[in-house]
Amino acid sequence: MNAAPRHALLAGATGLTGQKLLALLLADETVAQVLAPTRHALPAHPKLSNPVGMVSHLIAQLHGQVDTVFCCLGTTIRQAGSREAFRMVDYDLPVSLGRHARALGANHYLVISALGADPASRLFYNRTKGELELALQKQEWPRLTIVRPSLLLGARHKPRMGEMLAAPFSRILPGRWRGIEAGTVANAMWRLARAPGNGLRIVESDELQQLGE
């Protein structure tokens, strides 16, 4: 049986899902320390190590003991400003994070991808997510957990107009297409991190809903 996470690295701790996941990690008595690099300082906590600065610069400087990595990084092309900037957040940073975390001794990487991720997709967003999944598999993680939520629901600091318009409709869609609360995804990721297992596991949105309820 795999040991429960003791030293966690969380990227994207200020995001919609990352905030929920950070609260779970800090509240769990089995977690000894959470390393969470962010652009802006987080509220202080005895178990929290919070390097502050550009995350793209901080990743290579991270140090210390890490066994489990959670990547909740993500943006939109509109929010990022260009395809290149989007790819930096949704592909380059998660890949770099994985590479550095492996060097620190981490053995389990849990990453948020997306419903419809496919490296052969004609859609840039889905193709980027699919390419990310392939790149992480090539890092040969002992455990790699890829979660593919549908539309994430919840109150963001900076609302995304497209998500606001789609949210009411996404709540009535069937199966894996139904929108999912960010808190549910965070609960599912934490449950997956503590569950025994090895190798690659891809978790679609409907299974995330069940795990996170």
VMD Tcl script that draws the C-alpha trace (Angstrom):
set ca {
  {0.00 0.00 0.00}
  {1.27 3.47 -0.87}
  {2.04 5.85 1.98}
  {-0.29 8.81 2.39}
  {1.16 12.14 1.20}
  {3.29 13.83 3.84}
  {5.14 16.50 1.90}
  {3.05 18.04 -0.87}
  {3.91 20.48 -3.62}
  {0.95 22.46 -4.94}
  {1.10 24.67 -8.02}
  {-1.90 26.89 -8.69}
  {-2.84 27.40 -5.04}
  {-4.60 30.71 -5.74}
  {-6.82 29.30 -8.49}
  {-10.39 28.07 -8.30}
  {-9.53 24.44 -7.56}
  {-6.12 25.10 -6.00}
  {-7.60 27.18 -3.18}
  {-9.94 24.36 -2.21}
  {-7.17 21.79 -2.39}
  {-4.78 23.91 -0.31}
  {-7.38 24.15 2.46}
  {-7.77 20.35 2.46}
  {-4.01 19.78 2.64}
  {-3.45 22.24 5.45}
  {-6.35 20.86 7.47}
  {-5.27 17.22 7.19}
  {-3.19 16.10 10.16}
  {-1.32 13.52 8.08}
  {0.25 16.26 5.93}
  {3.49 17.59 7.40}
  {4.22 20.39 4.93}
  {2.79 22.04 1.84}
  {5.13 23.83 -0.58}
  {3.06 26.27 -2.64}
  {4.81 28.79 -4.92}
  {2.53 31.69 -5.83}
  {2.75 35.10 -7.45}
  {1.13 36.76 -4.43}
  {1.61 35.81 -0.79}
  {-0.81 33.40 0.82}
  {-2.05 33.70 4.43}
  {0.57 32.31 6.79}
  {0.14 28.79 8.16}
  {2.51 26.66 10.27}
  {2.61 23.90 7.63}
  {2.84 26.20 4.61}
  {6.02 27.13 2.75}
  {5.09 29.87 0.26}
  {7.82 31.14 -2.10}
  {6.50 34.31 -3.75}
  {7.29 35.52 -7.25}
  {6.80 34.52 -10.86}
  {5.99 30.82 -10.74}
  {7.89 30.26 -13.97}
  {11.03 31.45 -12.17}
  {10.28 29.80 -8.83}
  {9.91 26.24 -10.09}
  {13.63 25.71 -10.71}
  {14.41 27.15 -7.25}
  {12.12 24.85 -5.29}
  {13.85 22.61 -2.81}
  {13.11 20.32 0.09}
  {11.30 17.05 0.58}
  {8.39 16.33 -1.77}
  {6.49 13.08 -2.26}
  {3.26 14.21 -3.95}
  {2.71 16.96 -6.51}
  {-0.59 18.62 -7.35}
  {-0.80 20.83 -10.44}
  {-3.87 23.06 -10.62}
  {-2.40 25.56 -13.08}
  {-4.67 26.71 -15.88}
  {-5.91 29.72 -17.80}
  {-7.74 30.59 -21.02}
  {-6.40 32.05 -24.25}
  {-8.43 35.18 -23.68}
  {-7.18 35.60 -20.13}
  {-3.58 34.82 -21.08}
  {-3.65 37.20 -24.03}
  {-2.24 34.89 -26.69}
  {-1.84 31.24 -27.63}
  {1.82 31.40 -26.65}
  {1.02 32.77 -23.18}
  {-1.72 30.17 -22.73}
  {0.66 27.37 -23.65}
  {3.20 28.65 -21.15}
  {0.70 28.23 -18.29}
  {-1.09 25.08 -19.45}
  {1.84 23.15 -20.93}
  {5.31 24.55 -20.20}
  {4.83 25.17 -16.47}
  {3.21 21.79 -15.64}
  {5.92 19.96 -17.60}
  {8.69 21.94 -15.92}
  {7.08 21.38 -12.53}
  {6.99 17.65 -13.12}
  {10.60 17.50 -14.22}
  {11.84 19.42 -11.18}
  {9.60 17.57 -8.72}
  {10.92 14.24 -9.97}
  {14.43 15.50 -9.22}
  {13.27 16.32 -5.67}
  {12.12 12.73 -5.19}
  {8.38 13.04 -5.76}
  {6.69 9.80 -6.81}
  {3.09 10.85 -7.54}
  {1.95 13.65 -9.83}
  {-1.72 14.66 -9.97}
  {-2.56 17.17 -12.69}
  {-5.71 18.86 -13.93}
  {-6.13 18.38 -17.68}
  {-9.50 18.80 -19.39}
  {-12.45 16.95 -20.84}
  {-11.65 16.19 -24.47}
  {-7.87 16.38 -24.12}
  {-6.39 14.92 -27.30}
  {-2.97 15.59 -28.88}
  {-4.55 15.08 -32.31}
  {-7.46 17.47 -31.73}
  {-8.11 20.28 -34.19}
  {-8.99 22.49 -31.22}
  {-5.93 24.28 -29.85}
  {-7.10 24.05 -26.23}
  {-7.81 20.31 -26.34}
  {-4.65 19.64 -28.34}
  {-2.50 21.49 -25.81}
  {-4.00 19.51 -22.94}
  {-3.45 16.25 -24.82}
  {0.18 17.16 -25.52}
  {0.64 17.93 -21.84}
  {-0.64 14.48 -20.89}
  {1.79 12.82 -23.31}
  {4.74 14.91 -22.08}
  {4.06 13.94 -18.46}
  {3.77 10.27 -19.35}
  {7.23 10.47 -20.92}
  {8.61 11.62 -17.55}
  {8.01 8.05 -16.34}
  {6.32 8.82 -13.05}
  {5.84 5.89 -10.65}
  {2.30 7.26 -10.31}
  {0.66 9.75 -12.66}
  {-2.95 10.75 -12.11}
  {-4.58 12.86 -14.82}
  {-7.98 14.33 -14.02}
  {-10.21 15.59 -16.82}
  {-12.97 17.78 -15.38}
  {-15.66 19.28 -17.54}
  {-16.54 22.97 -17.02}
  {-15.32 24.01 -13.57}
  {-17.99 25.75 -11.51}
  {-17.35 28.21 -8.69}
  {-16.73 31.86 -7.90}
  {-13.45 33.12 -9.36}
  {-11.61 36.29 -8.31}
  {-11.64 37.26 -11.98}
  {-14.82 35.87 -13.55}
  {-14.54 34.29 -17.01}
  {-17.43 35.44 -19.16}
  {-17.59 32.27 -21.25}
  {-17.79 30.11 -18.14}
  {-20.47 32.34 -16.60}
  {-22.63 32.01 -19.71}
  {-22.11 28.25 -20.03}
  {-22.47 27.34 -16.35}
  {-26.31 27.17 -16.17}
  {-26.46 24.86 -19.20}
  {-23.55 22.70 -18.04}
  {-25.38 21.82 -14.83}
  {-28.08 19.90 -16.71}
  {-25.85 18.03 -19.15}
  {-25.52 14.24 -18.71}
  {-22.57 12.19 -17.49}
  {-19.05 13.49 -17.89}
  {-20.30 16.59 -19.77}
  {-22.03 18.02 -16.71}
  {-20.28 20.96 -15.05}
  {-18.42 20.15 -11.85}
  {-17.75 22.23 -8.76}
  {-14.10 23.09 -8.15}
  {-14.44 21.89 -4.57}
  {-15.58 18.51 -5.84}
  {-12.50 18.24 -8.04}
  {-10.26 19.18 -5.11}
  {-11.91 16.54 -2.90}
  {-11.46 13.93 -5.61}
  {-7.79 14.79 -6.15}
  {-7.07 14.51 -2.44}
  {-8.87 11.18 -2.28}
  {-6.92 9.93 -5.31}
  {-3.65 11.04 -3.72}
  {-4.34 8.94 -0.62}
  {-5.58 5.86 -2.48}
  {-3.17 2.99 -3.22}
  {-2.04 2.47 -6.77}
  {0.76 2.75 -9.30}
  {1.23 3.73 -12.91}
  {-1.06 5.89 -15.02}
  {-4.65 6.66 -14.09}
  {-6.92 8.95 -16.12}
  {-10.06 10.08 -14.33}
  {-12.92 11.51 -16.37}
  {-15.33 14.11 -15.01}
  {-18.18 11.76 -14.10}
  {-15.83 9.65 -11.97}
  {-14.42 12.81 -10.40}
  {-17.97 13.76 -9.44}
  {-18.46 10.43 -7.68}
  {-15.07 10.54 -5.93}
  {-15.48 14.13 -4.78}
  {-18.99 14.01 -3.38}
}
mol new
graphics top color blue
foreach p $ca { graphics top sphere $p radius 0.5 }
foreach p [lrange $ca 0 end-1] q [lrange $ca 1 end] { graphics top cylinder $p $q radius 0.2 }
display resetview
